[in-house]
Amino acid sequence: MEVKDLSKDKLISNNGLDEDIYGGSQEHVEKDMCSFDEVQDDRAVEVAKQERGDNVRGIVFMILAGMCFSTASITCKIVYMRNEYLNGIDYMLWRSVFPTLISIIQVLSAKVNVFDIKKGFRLLLVFRSVVSVIGMPCYFIAVKYIPLSFATLIYNISPLLVGILSYLILKEQITSLKVISVVGAFTGIFILTFHKDEDYQAGQFYMLGLILVGINCCTQAVNTLTLRALNKEIHYLVSPFWYFATSLILALMILAVYPSAYHFSKFTKIDLTIFLLSTLFAYGGQLFSSKALKYSEASLITPLQYLNILYFLISDIAIFHSTFTVTDAIGGLLILVSLLAPVSQTFYLKYCRQ
C-alpha cells in the first residue's frame, strides 16, 4: 500500500524508497532541477542581452532627438531675430499644424490605433500632452526676452529633476556613474554659460522670461517621466500624435478666443519657410525621444540632452558669429567627457563583454 505525502509531494512505498509523484526517482528529480536552473540562467542571460541592446538603441535615438530639438530651437531663434513681431504663440500654431498631419499619416500607415488605450494610461497620456503643450511655448517665449544662455542653464536643470524623480517614482536604479555624469555635465554647462551675455541689459520682461523657462524646465521633467511610464505599455507613435493634436487644439482655441495673439500679416515667406523647417525638426525630436524612452531608462538617457549645449555652441560660432573662448572649450570638454562615461559603459556591456 502506498500513502501520498502531500507536504513533500512524494509517494512513500512499502519498501521505503522515495519516489516522485510523476514516477521518477530522486536522482532524476535532482537532474531535472539542475536542467531547470540552467534554463533559468539562460533566460536571465538573454534578458540581460536584450536590455543592453535596448539601452544602445535608446542612446542613439536620444542623441538624434537632441539634434532635432536643438535645430528647431536655433531656427526658431533665427526667425525671432529677423522679425520682432513674432513670438512663441505664433510658433506653437505652426509647430502644431504640420506635425499633426505628419503624425496622422504615420499612425495610419503603421495601423496604430491611438485611441485604443487602457483608461488609466489614457488619463496619463492626456495629462502628459497638456503639461507638455503648456510648457512648450513657455521656452520659446522666454528666449525672446532673456539671453539664450540663461534660458539654457535653467532649462538644463531638468535632467537633474528627472534623475531624482525616476528613482523615487519609477524605481529606476541610480548608479554613482549616472550621478557623476549628470553633475559633471551640468557643471560644464555652468562654466560654458555663466560668462555669456555679460553686457546684457535686463528689459521689462526679464523676470517673466526667467519664470517661463523655469515652468518649461519642470514640465519637461514631468513629460520625460510620464513618457517613460507610458511607453512601457503603448506604441511609441501614440504619444507624439496626442502631443501635437493637443497642441493644435490649444492653438485653435487661442485663435478663436484671442486671434490678435497671432501675427499672420507680419510673416514673410522666409519666416514661414524657416518656421516650417523648425516644426519638422520638432516633430523628429518628439518621435526620436519617444522611441528612446521606449527602450531605455529615463535616468540613463535624459542627461544626453546636455549634448544640445554643444550643438548650440557650434551654432553660436557658425551662425551667430560668437567668439570661441577658453571657458567654452573647458565647459564643452567637461560636458562631453561626463556624458561619454555612461555611454561608453553601455556600449562596452553590449559589444565587448560576453
C-alpha positions as CSV (number, residue, x, y, z in Angstrom):
1,M,0.0,0.0,0.0
2,E,1.2,3.5,-0.8
3,V,0.5,6.7,1.1
4,K,0.6,10.1,-0.5
5,D,2.5,12.7,1.5
6,L,1.2,16.0,0.2
7,S,3.6,18.1,2.1
8,K,6.6,16.5,0.3
9,D,4.8,15.7,-3.0
10,K,6.2,12.2,-2.9
11,L,4.8,8.7,-2.8
12,I,6.1,6.6,0.1
13,S,6.1,2.9,-0.9
14,N,6.2,-0.2,1.2
15,N,9.9,-0.8,0.6
16,G,10.9,2.6,2.0
17,L,12.1,4.0,-1.3
18,D,11.0,7.6,-2.0
19,E,9.7,8.2,-5.5
20,D,8.5,11.4,-7.2
21,I,4.8,11.7,-7.8
22,Y,5.5,11.6,-11.5
23,G,7.2,8.3,-11.1
24,G,10.8,9.3,-11.2
25,S,13.5,8.6,-8.7
26,Q,15.1,11.3,-6.5
27,E,18.1,11.2,-8.7
28,H,16.0,12.1,-11.7
29,V,14.4,14.9,-9.8
30,E,17.8,16.4,-9.0
31,K,18.8,16.2,-12.6
32,D,15.6,17.9,-13.7
33,M,16.1,20.6,-11.1
34,C,19.6,21.2,-12.5
35,S,18.2,21.4,-16.0
36,F,15.6,23.9,-14.8
37,D,18.3,26.1,-13.2
38,E,20.3,26.1,-16.4
39,V,17.2,27.2,-18.4
40,Q,16.6,30.0,-15.9
41,D,20.2,31.1,-16.2
42,D,20.0,31.1,-20.0
43,R,16.9,33.2,-19.8
44,A,18.5,35.7,-17.5
45,V,21.4,36.0,-19.9
46,E,19.1,36.6,-22.8
47,V,17.1,39.2,-20.8
48,A,20.4,41.0,-19.9
49,K,21.5,41.0,-23.6
50,Q,18.1,42.4,-24.6
51,E,18.4,45.2,-22.0
52,R,21.9,46.1,-23.2
53,G,20.7,46.2,-26.8
54,D,17.7,48.4,-25.8
55,N,20.0,50.8,-23.9
56,V,22.2,51.2,-27.0
57,R,19.1,51.9,-29.2
58,G,17.8,54.3,-26.6
59,I,21.1,56.3,-26.5
60,V,21.2,56.6,-30.3
61,F,17.6,57.7,-30.6
62,M,18.1,60.3,-27.8
63,I,21.1,61.8,-29.5
64,L,19.1,62.1,-32.7
65,A,16.2,63.7,-30.7
66,G,18.6,66.2,-29.2
67,M,20.0,67.2,-32.6
68,C,16.4,67.7,-33.9
69,F,15.3,69.7,-30.9
70,S,18.4,71.9,-31.0
71,T,17.9,72.6,-34.7
72,A,14.3,73.5,-34.0
73,S,15.4,76.0,-31.3
74,I,18.1,77.5,-33.4
75,T,15.9,78.0,-36.4
76,C,13.2,79.5,-34.2
77,K,15.7,82.0,-32.7
78,I,16.7,83.0,-36.3
79,V,13.0,83.9,-37.0
80,Y,12.8,85.9,-33.8
81,M,15.9,87.8,-34.8
82,R,14.5,88.5,-38.2
83,N,11.0,89.5,-37.1
84,E,10.4,91.2,-33.8
85,Y,6.6,90.8,-34.1
86,L,6.6,87.0,-33.8
87,N,6.6,85.1,-30.6
88,G,6.0,81.6,-29.1
89,I,2.3,81.7,-29.7
90,D,2.9,82.1,-33.4
91,Y,5.4,79.3,-33.3
92,M,3.0,77.0,-31.4
93,L,0.4,77.2,-34.2
94,W,2.8,76.3,-37.0
95,R,4.5,73.7,-34.8
96,S,1.2,72.0,-34.3
97,V,-0.4,72.0,-37.8
98,F,2.3,70.3,-39.9
99,P,3.5,67.7,-37.3
100,T,-0.1,66.7,-36.6
101,L,-0.7,66.0,-40.3
102,I,2.6,64.0,-40.5
103,S,1.7,62.1,-37.3
104,I,-1.8,61.2,-38.7
105,I,-0.2,59.8,-41.9
106,Q,2.4,57.9,-39.9
107,V,-0.1,56.2,-37.5
108,L,-2.4,55.3,-40.3
109,S,0.4,53.7,-42.3
110,A,1.6,51.8,-39.3
111,K,-2.0,50.8,-38.5
112,V,-1.7,52.0,-34.9
113,N,-5.0,52.7,-33.1
114,V,-4.1,55.8,-31.0
115,F,-7.5,55.7,-29.2
116,D,-7.4,52.0,-28.1
117,I,-5.7,52.7,-24.8
118,K,-6.5,51.5,-21.3
119,K,-8.3,54.0,-19.2
120,G,-5.5,54.6,-16.7
121,F,-3.0,55.1,-19.4
122,R,-5.4,57.3,-21.4
123,L,-5.6,59.7,-18.4
124,L,-1.8,59.8,-18.1
125,L,-1.5,60.4,-21.8
126,V,-3.8,63.4,-21.7
127,F,-2.0,64.7,-18.6
128,R,1.4,64.4,-20.3
129,S,0.1,66.1,-23.5
130,V,-1.5,69.0,-21.7
131,V,1.6,69.6,-19.5
132,S,3.9,69.4,-22.4
133,V,1.8,71.7,-24.5
134,I,1.7,74.3,-21.7
135,G,5.5,74.1,-21.2
136,M,6.5,74.2,-24.8
137,P,5.5,77.8,-25.7
138,C,7.0,79.0,-22.3
139,Y,10.5,78.3,-23.5
140,F,10.1,79.9,-26.9
141,I,8.5,83.0,-25.4
142,A,11.2,83.1,-22.8
143,V,14.1,83.2,-25.3
144,K,12.6,86.3,-26.8
145,Y,13.1,88.2,-23.5
146,I,16.2,86.6,-21.9
147,P,19.5,85.5,-23.3
148,L,19.6,82.0,-24.8
149,S,22.5,81.2,-22.3
150,F,20.3,82.0,-19.3
151,A,17.4,80.0,-20.7
152,T,19.7,77.1,-21.5
153,L,21.1,77.0,-18.0
154,I,17.7,77.0,-16.3
155,Y,16.2,74.5,-18.7
156,N,19.0,72.0,-18.2
157,I,18.2,71.6,-14.5
158,S,15.5,69.3,-15.9
159,P,17.7,66.1,-16.2
160,L,18.7,66.6,-12.5
161,L,15.0,66.5,-11.6
162,V,14.4,63.5,-13.9
163,G,17.2,61.6,-12.2
164,I,15.8,62.2,-8.7
165,L,12.1,61.6,-9.7
166,S,12.9,58.5,-11.8
167,Y,14.4,56.9,-8.7
168,L,11.5,57.9,-6.4
169,I,8.6,57.3,-8.8
170,L,9.7,54.8,-11.5
171,K,12.1,52.9,-9.1
172,E,14.9,53.1,-11.6
173,Q,18.5,52.3,-10.5
174,I,20.7,55.3,-9.8
175,T,24.3,54.4,-10.0
176,S,27.3,56.5,-8.9
177,L,28.4,56.8,-12.6
178,K,25.0,58.3,-13.5
179,V,25.3,60.9,-10.7
180,I,28.8,61.8,-11.6
181,S,27.8,62.1,-15.3
182,V,24.9,64.4,-14.6
183,V,26.7,66.6,-12.1
184,G,29.8,66.9,-14.3
185,A,27.8,67.8,-17.4
186,F,25.7,70.4,-15.6
187,T,29.0,71.9,-14.2
188,G,30.2,72.1,-17.7
189,I,27.1,73.9,-18.8
190,F,27.6,76.4,-15.9
191,I,31.2,77.1,-17.0
192,L,30.0,77.4,-20.6
193,T,27.2,79.9,-19.9
194,F,28.0,82.0,-16.9
195,H,30.2,84.5,-18.7
196,K,27.9,84.8,-21.7
197,D,25.8,87.9,-22.3
198,E,27.7,89.9,-19.7
199,D,26.7,93.1,-21.5
200,Y,23.0,92.1,-21.5
201,Q,20.7,94.7,-20.1
202,A,17.6,93.2,-18.5
203,G,14.4,94.5,-20.0
204,Q,10.9,94.9,-18.5
205,F,10.0,91.3,-19.4
206,Y,13.3,89.8,-18.0
207,M,11.7,88.3,-14.9
208,L,8.8,86.9,-16.9
209,G,11.3,85.2,-19.2
210,L,13.0,83.5,-16.2
211,I,9.7,82.4,-14.8
212,L,8.6,80.9,-18.1
213,V,11.8,79.0,-18.7
214,G,11.5,77.7,-15.1
215,I,8.0,76.4,-15.9
216,N,9.3,74.8,-19.0
217,C,12.1,73.0,-17.0
218,C,9.5,71.5,-14.6
219,T,7.1,70.5,-17.4
220,Q,9.9,68.9,-19.4
221,A,10.8,66.7,-16.3
222,V,7.2,65.6,-16.0
223,N,7.0,65.0,-19.7
224,T,10.0,62.7,-19.6
225,L,8.8,60.7,-16.7
226,T,5.3,60.2,-18.0
227,L,6.6,59.3,-21.4
228,R,8.8,56.6,-20.0
229,A,5.9,55.2,-17.9
230,L,3.6,55.2,-20.9
231,N,6.0,53.8,-23.5
232,K,6.4,50.6,-21.5
233,E,2.8,49.8,-22.4
234,I,1.9,51.6,-25.6
235,H,3.2,52.1,-29.1
236,Y,5.9,54.8,-29.5
237,L,3.8,56.7,-32.1
238,V,0.9,57.3,-29.8
239,S,2.5,59.9,-27.6
240,P,3.7,62.2,-30.4
241,F,0.3,62.1,-32.0
242,W,-1.5,63.1,-28.8
243,Y,1.0,65.7,-28.1
244,F,0.7,67.5,-31.4
245,A,-3.0,67.0,-31.6
246,T,-3.4,68.6,-28.1
247,S,-1.1,71.4,-29.2
248,L,-3.2,72.0,-32.3
249,I,-6.4,72.1,-30.3
250,L,-5.0,74.6,-27.8
251,A,-3.6,76.8,-30.7
252,L,-7.0,76.8,-32.4
253,M,-8.7,77.7,-29.1
254,I,-6.4,80.7,-28.7
255,L,-7.1,81.6,-32.3
256,A,-10.8,81.6,-31.7
257,V,-10.8,83.5,-28.5
258,Y,-7.8,85.8,-29.0
259,P,-7.0,86.0,-32.7
260,S,-4.8,89.1,-32.2
261,A,-2.3,86.9,-30.4
262,Y,-1.2,85.7,-33.9
263,H,0.6,87.9,-36.3
264,F,-0.3,86.5,-39.7
265,S,0.2,89.8,-41.5
266,K,3.7,90.1,-40.2
267,F,5.0,86.9,-41.6
268,T,7.3,86.9,-44.7
269,K,7.8,83.9,-47.0
270,I,11.2,83.4,-45.5
271,D,9.8,83.4,-41.9
272,L,7.2,80.8,-42.9
273,T,9.8,78.6,-44.6
274,I,12.1,78.7,-41.6
275,F,9.2,78.0,-39.2
276,L,8.2,75.1,-41.3
277,L,11.7,73.6,-41.1
278,S,11.7,74.2,-37.4
279,T,8.4,72.4,-36.9
280,L,9.7,69.4,-38.9
281,F,12.7,69.1,-36.7
282,A,10.4,69.5,-33.7
283,Y,8.4,66.5,-34.9
284,G,11.6,64.5,-35.4
285,G,12.6,65.3,-31.8
286,Q,9.3,64.1,-30.4
287,L,9.4,60.9,-32.5
288,F,13.0,60.0,-31.6
289,S,12.6,60.9,-27.9
290,S,9.5,58.7,-27.7
291,K,11.4,55.8,-29.3
292,A,14.4,56.4,-26.9
293,L,12.2,56.3,-23.8
294,K,10.6,53.1,-25.2
295,Y,13.9,51.3,-24.9
296,S,15.9,52.9,-22.1
297,E,15.5,54.2,-18.6
298,A,14.9,57.9,-18.2
299,S,17.8,58.3,-15.8
300,L,20.2,56.8,-18.3
301,I,19.4,58.7,-21.5
302,T,17.9,62.0,-20.3
303,P,21.3,63.5,-19.4
304,L,22.2,63.2,-23.1
305,Q,20.1,66.4,-23.5
306,Y,23.2,68.2,-22.4
307,L,24.7,67.5,-25.8
308,N,22.3,70.1,-27.0
309,I,24.6,72.7,-25.5
310,L,27.4,71.6,-27.8
311,Y,25.1,72.0,-30.7
312,F,24.2,75.5,-29.5
313,L,27.9,76.3,-29.1
314,I,28.6,75.3,-32.6
315,S,25.7,77.3,-34.0
316,D,26.7,80.4,-32.0
317,I,30.1,80.3,-33.7
318,A,29.0,79.3,-37.1
319,I,25.7,81.2,-37.5
320,F,25.6,83.9,-34.9
321,H,29.4,84.6,-35.1
322,S,30.1,84.3,-31.4
323,T,33.7,84.3,-30.1
324,F,35.0,80.9,-29.0
325,T,36.7,81.3,-25.6
326,V,38.8,79.2,-23.3
327,T,35.9,78.7,-20.9
328,D,33.8,77.5,-23.9
329,A,36.4,74.8,-24.6
330,I,36.6,73.8,-20.9
331,G,32.9,73.6,-20.4
332,G,32.3,71.8,-23.7
333,L,35.0,69.3,-22.9
334,L,33.6,68.6,-19.4
335,I,30.1,68.0,-20.8
336,L,31.5,65.6,-23.5
337,V,33.7,63.6,-21.1
338,S,30.9,63.4,-18.4
339,L,28.4,62.1,-20.9
340,L,30.8,59.7,-22.6
341,A,31.3,57.8,-19.3
342,P,27.9,56.1,-19.0
343,V,27.6,55.9,-22.8
344,S,30.9,54.1,-23.1
345,Q,29.9,51.7,-20.3
346,T,26.7,50.8,-22.1
347,F,28.4,50.1,-25.4
348,Y,31.1,48.1,-23.7
349,L,28.5,45.9,-22.0
350,K,26.7,45.4,-25.3
351,Y,29.6,44.7,-27.7
352,C,32.7,43.8,-25.6
353,R,31.6,42.0,-22.6
354,Q,30.5,38.4,-23.2
